[in-house]
Amino acid sequence: MTTVGVLQRYAHYLPLTARTPALSLAEGDTPLLPVPRLAAWVGVDELYVKFEGVNPTASFKDRGMVVAVAKAMEGGATTVICASTGNTAASAAAYAARGGIRAVVLLPRGGVTAGKIAQALAYGAEPVVIEAGFDAALDVARALARQYPVELVNSVNPYRIAGQATAAYEICDVLGSAPDVLALPVGNGGNISAYWVGFRRYHEAKTIATLPVMLGAQAAGAAPLVLGHPVESPETVASAIRIGRPASWDTAVAAVTESGGEFRAVTDAEILEARSEIARREGIFCEPASAAGVAGLRASVAAGRTPARSRCVCVCTGHGLKDVASVPSIDASAPAIPATVEAVAAALGL
């Protein structure tokens, strides 16, 4: 069986030409899972999780990256560059490898999980560790792209946004309409911007009759869009959204404003609690940042901002194996029990 990626599946909605390489790792077409037990915990009647962690590099970044790298190759680029807290680096490296070109990734020192660094290196990326946070690393990447023959593939690249918008199309294709509320984590702002582009395009094409309310969740220690000003030293356990100066600020704000939605800050404790509930109640293991949308939706319901009868979709943006540092582990010093039925039964209280 042949699987198709977003370039083929949504070609009509993408900026492709006859010269665009047919790049693909069979990205997209991720599951939209009904999650009734999680819905009860969140406080809404109907809830779905769009699990982007099953993309080829285990995050939503692949949707936009395949378009950005394909268009870079179409334009003759032989090197792509990005600044990254991890997921963008992994995705850029994978698609560059698939296309046979070079990938350079700028990583903030101490700001990337080991699993994400391992991915980028496995795909052959050339890492450069910057003595600064993500925002400064992106400034350097943008300047390099202006001055040297390298193609920037961060979310400021419009092809990234076009590709990421395909997730909105998929949600509507499965549900047969737009949800009432779309909740997702927000770091650099590109993804919420992309979803809004996607919903609006489907609405303009009369594929859907209504538009959703957009709810962008940020970590309390990295919530510039909630506060209304940049955060100089963002801090959160959710490394994927540890960003204090979103590059897609204006379009992210427009998505929330035009949809009648909101940005909402959630604490690290709320994010980790949500991640645990998503896994324990529904069998979906996501990285901490991915759980921010669920935590934000729960807080919005509790505050009376989102009605309980809403049909909601939460986007889980990356797989839990991306970041296991905050997951409980087995105590290696704990004594083992004898390998007998009786001992195990006693330990389990059977």
Disulfide bonds with the S-S distance in Angstrom:
none
